[in-house]
Amino acid sequence: MTSDAVRAYYASFGEREWARLENPDDGAVEFAVTCHTLATYLPPNARVLDIGGGPGRYTIWLAQRGHRAVLADLSPELLSIARSKIDQFGVGVMVEEIVEADACDLSHWADDSFDAVLCLGPFYHLPDPQDRHRAATELGRVLRPEGLAFVAFMPRYAFLRRTLAISDERRHLAQPDFVARLLEDGVFINNIPGRFTNGYGVRPEEVAPFFEQYGFTTLVLLGTESVIADIQRALFELATSDPVAYQAAFDIIVRVASDPSILGVAVHLLYVGSNSR
């Protein structure tokens, strides 16, 4: 998607993206595992850029834990929701600014500005290799030495599974050009108006080498839905019926989330790297 297309796509979301990350059938496991990973790696009182942070759920999580957050996104509509949510949760004092910005151009911020950067969405909107190059370069530039990058990706098989799951998109699977472009290049082109299109899906084994060429040291690559992508609600049913079993199950889910055998069929991947320059 071009920047304008991304803006237009997310302008239609309203609060759907905020709500998605608490939906036990969709984003709640992703949110829980991502937050566990952030808590594991972030230093105390970090200054964090949340680029592509949309309605601000991760920004609020950061602020509630004493981090100084900067929220940025392409979508003015989602940032408007974020402002309301930040006020609602009473964390505005920890949110330094809210800025409309593109992950490929972080020129609003100086070199070495942040202890960590969250980029939990922009990279799966970057099918152009030059855009991915610019985004990775900008991440490294605004991070301080030893600063942490938390970057989300979608594996290309997630786009294949998505296409099969949506009834009026299944016809694309009978189109050789669509399949070849997706499986060989990771580029997802969807000609149905208003739908996600121009996506980029990775091969998991290529993620760490990609960032390492920009001076990052890989700390972990994991699947944020771990092994329960298709049974996510079961985890949250345990939370009320058997809290002890819930905690044990969550611990297992986190422990196996980086198993290479599950990464290719994950819904979302999370890369964590340290800026080694």
Secondary structure, DSSP 8 states (H G I E B T S, - for coil): --HHHHHHHHHT-TTHHHHHTT-TTTTHHHHHHHHHHHHHH--TT-EEEEET-TT-HHHHHHHHTT-EEEEEES-HHHHHHHHHHHHHHT-GGGEEEEEE-BTTB-TTS-TT-EEEEEESSGGGG--SHHHHHHHHHHHHHHEEEEEEEEEEEEEHHHHHHHHHHSGGGGGGGG-HHHHHHHHHH-EE---STTS--SEEEE-HHHHHHHHHTTTEEEEEEEETTTT-TT-HHHHHHHHHH-HHHHHHHHHHHHHHTT-HHHHTT-S-EEEEEEE--
